[in-house]
Amino acid sequence: MQRYIKAYRLEQPLGRARIINNWSEIVGAMIANNTDELNIVNRKLYVKLKSSIVRHELMMIKTPLIERLNEVAGVKVIDDIIFQ
C-alpha cells in the first residue's frame, strides 16, 4: 500500500485529508466549534474562525500547532497557518 501511495504521489493529499478530518481531535472541541472553515492552499492552512479570542489564542501557539498538524499528517504538509 505504501508503495502505491508513493508511486502515485498521494502522501500530500492524504496528509491534507488527515488534518481536515482530525481537526477537532488536534485542537479540541472548543476551538473546533469556533471554526467555520478549513482550507489548505500552497502549504498554507487557512482557518476561518468565529471568535477573535480563539484567533488570538491560536496565534500564540502557531509554531507548535504547525508541528502537531504535520505530525498527524505523517508528512510535512503545512508551512504556515493564516487565521481569519
Buried (B, 14 or more C-beta within 10 A) or exposed (E): EEEEEEEEEEBBEBBBBBBEEEBEEBBEEEBEEBBEEBEBEEEEBBBEBEBEEBBEBBEEEEEEBBEBBBEBBEEBBBEEBEBE
